[in-house]
Amino acid sequence: MRWSGAILAGGASSRFGQDKAMYVYRGKPLIAWVLQSMAGASESFVVANRVYPGLGTVYPDLRQGGDTLSGLHAALAHARYDWVAIAACDQPFLTQDFWQFMLSQARPDSQAVVAASGSFFEPLGAFYHKSLEPEVLRRLEVGELKMQALLRSIPLVVLDKKALEARFGPHLFLNANRPQDLPDF
């Protein structure tokens, strides 16, 4: 199955102290690790409100001010394929095998495939279906910006976060808010 990969890099990186997408970790920028994980996608692009030379196609948010929801909307609007992998630029431990597994769990009656720990969904490191775009846009227009609320309101496949980490690595869903959050190994 063909799929799109979108990396969200629109945050201000205020806690990180510099542009975290371009922070060099283990020899390359964080965003390069995420791009590498999406090598199996039929297309991949970055959603950011700034230019990232050398990283391919970069689209800005179409509706700004909605944080992750704005990025998700832009990704769904620009994607060519029905299923869209969504990751943050600071998730360097995602892998090609992980994305293939997540996609294999998609069901015709679902609009997302996400990991969860208890009642908390991991909104990044997840697949979303393009059919969700109108609902995401509606939420942006009325100021309903919480990803958790969106995920609680749509049909989705929920996978156990701990089981995924056991299979694909303990840092799978790590997103770094500060450089010291990144493991040194």
The 8 nearest C-alpha neighbors of each residue, nearest first, counted from 0:
[[1, 2, 102, 82, 41, 103, 80, 40],
 [0, 2, 41, 80, 40, 3, 82, 81],
 [3, 1, 82, 80, 40, 41, 83, 0],
 [2, 4, 83, 42, 40, 80, 43, 41],
 [3, 5, 43, 84, 83, 40, 37, 42],
 [6, 4, 44, 85, 45, 43, 74, 84],
 [7, 5, 45, 86, 87, 88, 85, 46],
 [6, 8, 87, 46, 88, 9, 70, 45],
 [9, 7, 47, 88, 10, 46, 6, 87],
 [8, 10, 47, 48, 7, 46, 11, 70],
 [11, 9, 12, 8, 66, 47, 7, 13],
 [10, 12, 13, 9, 18, 14, 17, 8],
 [13, 11, 15, 10, 14, 18, 17, 19],
 [12, 14, 11, 16, 15, 17, 10, 18],
 [15, 13, 16, 12, 176, 177, 17, 11],
 [14, 16, 177, 12, 176, 13, 17, 178],
 [15, 17, 13, 14, 12, 18, 177, 19],
 [18, 16, 15, 19, 12, 13, 22, 14],
 [19, 17, 20, 12, 21, 22, 16, 15],
 [18, 20, 22, 21, 17, 12, 15, 89],
 [21, 19, 30, 88, 29, 18, 22, 89],
 [20, 22, 28, 19, 18, 29, 23, 30],
 [23, 21, 19, 28, 20, 29, 24, 18],
 [24, 22, 28, 27, 26, 21, 29, 25],
 [25, 23, 26, 27, 28, 29, 22, 181],
 [24, 26, 27, 23, 28, 183, 184, 29],
 [27, 25, 24, 23, 28, 29, 22, 32],
 [26, 28, 23, 24, 25, 31, 29, 32],
 [29, 27, 23, 21, 22, 31, 30, 24],
 [30, 28, 20, 31, 32, 89, 22, 91],
 [29, 31, 88, 20, 33, 32, 28, 34],
 [30, 32, 34, 28, 33, 29, 35, 27],
 [33, 31, 91, 35, 30, 29, 34, 36],
 [32, 34, 36, 30, 35, 31, 91, 90],
 [33, 35, 31, 37, 36, 32, 30, 38],
 [34, 36, 32, 38, 33, 37, 31, 95],
 [35, 37, 94, 95, 33, 34, 38, 93],
 [38, 36, 34, 35, 39, 40, 95, 4],
 [37, 39, 35, 40, 36, 34, 95, 43],
 [40, 38, 37, 95, 41, 36, 99, 98],
 [41, 39, 42, 2, 3, 37, 38, 4],
 [40, 42, 2, 1, 3, 39, 43, 4],
 [43, 41, 3, 40, 4, 44, 2, 79],
 [44, 42, 4, 5, 3, 40, 41, 37],
 [43, 45, 56, 5, 57, 4, 6, 55],
 [44, 46, 57, 6, 5, 7, 47, 58],
 [45, 47, 58, 7, 59, 57, 8, 6],
 [48, 46, 9, 8, 59, 49, 58, 45],
 [47, 49, 59, 9, 60, 50, 46, 58],
 [50, 48, 47, 51, 59, 9, 57, 58],
 [49, 51, 52, 57, 48, 47, 58, 59],
 [50, 52, 54, 53, 49, 57, 55, 47],
 [53, 51, 54, 50, 55, 57, 56, 49],
 [52, 54, 55, 51, 56, 50, 57, 31],
 [55, 53, 52, 51, 56, 57, 45, 44],
 [56, 54, 53, 57, 44, 52, 45, 51],
 [55, 57, 44, 45, 58, 54, 43, 46],
 [58, 56, 45, 46, 44, 55, 47, 59],
 [57, 59, 46, 47, 45, 56, 60, 73],
 [60, 58, 48, 47, 46, 61, 57, 73],
 [59, 61, 73, 62, 63, 70, 69, 48],
 [60, 62, 73, 59, 63, 69, 72, 70],
 [63, 61, 60, 69, 64, 65, 139, 73],
 [64, 62, 60, 65, 69, 61, 66, 70],
 [63, 65, 66, 62, 69, 139, 60, 68],
 [64, 66, 69, 68, 63, 144, 67, 139],
 [65, 67, 69, 68, 64, 70, 10, 63],
 [68, 66, 70, 69, 71, 65, 146, 7],
 [67, 69, 71, 65, 70, 66, 72, 144],
 [70, 68, 65, 72, 66, 67, 71, 62],
 [69, 71, 67, 73, 68, 72, 60, 7],
 [70, 72, 68, 74, 69, 73, 67, 75],
 [71, 73, 69, 75, 70, 74, 135, 76],
 [72, 74, 76, 70, 60, 71, 75, 61],
 [75, 73, 71, 77, 72, 76, 78, 5],
 [74, 76, 72, 129, 78, 73, 77, 132],
 [75, 77, 73, 74, 78, 72, 132, 129],
 [78, 76, 74, 75, 73, 79, 58, 72],
 [79, 77, 75, 80, 76, 74, 3, 83],
 [78, 80, 77, 3, 81, 42, 2, 76],
 [79, 81, 2, 78, 3, 82, 1, 83],
 [82, 80, 129, 128, 83, 2, 79, 130],
 [83, 81, 128, 2, 80, 127, 3, 126],
 [82, 84, 3, 127, 126, 4, 2, 128],
 [83, 85, 126, 4, 125, 5, 3, 127],
 [84, 86, 5, 125, 123, 124, 6, 126],
 [87, 85, 124, 123, 6, 7, 5, 88],
 [86, 88, 7, 89, 6, 90, 123, 8],
 [87, 89, 30, 20, 8, 6, 7, 90],
 [88, 90, 174, 87, 29, 175, 91, 20],
 [89, 91, 174, 92, 87, 173, 88, 33],
 [92, 90, 32, 33, 93, 29, 89, 30],
 [93, 91, 171, 90, 170, 94, 172, 173],
 [92, 94, 171, 91, 36, 90, 97, 33],
 [95, 93, 36, 97, 96, 92, 98, 37],
 [94, 96, 36, 98, 97, 37, 99, 39],
 [97, 95, 99, 94, 98, 100, 167, 36],
 [96, 98, 94, 100, 95, 99, 101, 93],
 [99, 97, 101, 95, 100, 96, 102, 94],
 [100, 98, 96, 102, 97, 101, 103, 95],
 [99, 101, 103, 97, 98, 102, 96, 104],
 [102, 100, 98, 104, 103, 99, 97, 112],
 [101, 103, 99, 104, 105, 100, 98, 126],
 [102, 104, 100, 101, 105, 99, 106, 98],
 [103, 105, 102, 101, 106, 100, 112, 156],
 [106, 104, 102, 103, 112, 109, 156, 107],
 [105, 107, 109, 108, 104, 156, 110, 155],
 [108, 106, 109, 105, 110, 128, 104, 155],
 [107, 109, 106, 110, 154, 155, 105, 156],
 [110, 108, 155, 154, 106, 107, 111, 156],
 [109, 111, 128, 155, 154, 127, 131, 153],
 [112, 110, 127, 155, 126, 109, 128, 113],
 [111, 113, 156, 126, 155, 125, 157, 105],
 [114, 112, 125, 157, 158, 121, 111, 156],
 [113, 115, 158, 160, 121, 159, 157, 120],
 [116, 114, 120, 160, 159, 119, 121, 117],
 [115, 117, 119, 160, 118, 159, 120, 114],
 [116, 118, 119, 115, 120, 159, 160, 114],
 [117, 119, 116, 120, 115, 147, 151, 121],
 [120, 118, 116, 115, 117, 121, 147, 114],
 [119, 121, 115, 122, 114, 118, 147, 116],
 [120, 122, 114, 123, 115, 113, 119, 124],
 [123, 121, 120, 125, 113, 124, 146, 147],
 [124, 122, 86, 125, 121, 85, 87, 172],
 [123, 125, 86, 85, 122, 172, 121, 84],
 [126, 124, 113, 123, 85, 84, 112, 122],
 [125, 127, 84, 112, 83, 111, 85, 82],
 [126, 128, 111, 83, 110, 82, 84, 129],
 [127, 129, 82, 110, 130, 81, 131, 111],
 [130, 128, 81, 131, 75, 132, 82, 127],
 [131, 129, 128, 132, 110, 133, 81, 75],
 [130, 132, 129, 134, 133, 128, 135, 110],
 [131, 133, 135, 134, 130, 129, 75, 72],
 [134, 132, 136, 135, 131, 137, 130, 72],
 [135, 133, 137, 136, 132, 131, 138, 130],
 [134, 136, 132, 138, 137, 133, 72, 139],
 [135, 137, 139, 133, 134, 138, 132, 140],
 [138, 136, 134, 140, 135, 139, 133, 141],
 [137, 139, 143, 135, 141, 136, 140, 142],
 [140, 138, 136, 142, 137, 141, 143, 144],
 [139, 141, 137, 138, 142, 136, 143, 62],
 [142, 140, 138, 139, 143, 137, 144, 136],
 [141, 143, 139, 144, 140, 138, 65, 137],
 [144, 142, 138, 141, 145, 139, 140, 148],
 [143, 145, 142, 65, 68, 139, 138, 146],
 [146, 144, 148, 147, 143, 149, 68, 67],
 [145, 147, 149, 148, 150, 144, 68, 122],
 [148, 146, 150, 145, 149, 151, 120, 119],
 [149, 147, 151, 145, 146, 150, 152, 144],
 [150, 148, 146, 152, 147, 151, 145, 153],
 [149, 151, 147, 152, 148, 153, 146, 120],
 [150, 152, 148, 149, 153, 147, 154, 146],
 [151, 153, 149, 150, 148, 154, 147, 155],
 [154, 152, 150, 151, 155, 149, 110, 109],
 [155, 153, 109, 110, 108, 152, 111, 156],
 [156, 154, 109, 111, 110, 112, 153, 157],
 [155, 157, 112, 111, 113, 109, 158, 105],
 [156, 158, 113, 114, 112, 155, 115, 159],
 [159, 157, 114, 113, 115, 160, 156, 112],
 [158, 160, 162, 115, 161, 114, 163, 116],
 [159, 161, 114, 163, 115, 162, 116, 164],
 [160, 162, 164, 163, 159, 165, 116, 169],
 [163, 161, 165, 159, 164, 160, 166, 158],
 [164, 162, 166, 160, 165, 161, 167, 159],
 [165, 163, 168, 169, 161, 167, 166, 162],
 [166, 164, 162, 163, 168, 167, 161, 169],
 [165, 167, 163, 164, 168, 162, 169, 161],
 [168, 166, 164, 163, 165, 97, 171, 169],
 [169, 167, 164, 171, 170, 165, 166, 163],
 [168, 170, 164, 171, 165, 167, 172, 161],
 [171, 169, 173, 168, 172, 92, 164, 167],
 [170, 172, 92, 168, 93, 169, 173, 164],
 [173, 171, 170, 174, 90, 124, 92, 93],
 [174, 172, 170, 171, 90, 175, 92, 91],
 [173, 175, 90, 89, 172, 176, 87, 91],
 [174, 176, 180, 177, 89, 181, 173, 178],
 [175, 177, 15, 14, 174, 180, 178, 12],
 [176, 178, 15, 179, 180, 175, 14, 16],
 [179, 177, 180, 181, 15, 175, 176, 19],
 [178, 180, 181, 177, 182, 175, 176, 183],
 [181, 179, 175, 178, 177, 182, 176, 174],
 [180, 182, 179, 178, 175, 183, 177, 173],
 [183, 181, 184, 180, 179, 170, 178, 24],
 [182, 184, 181, 179, 25, 180, 24, 178],
 [183, 182, 25, 181, 24, 170, 179, 26]]
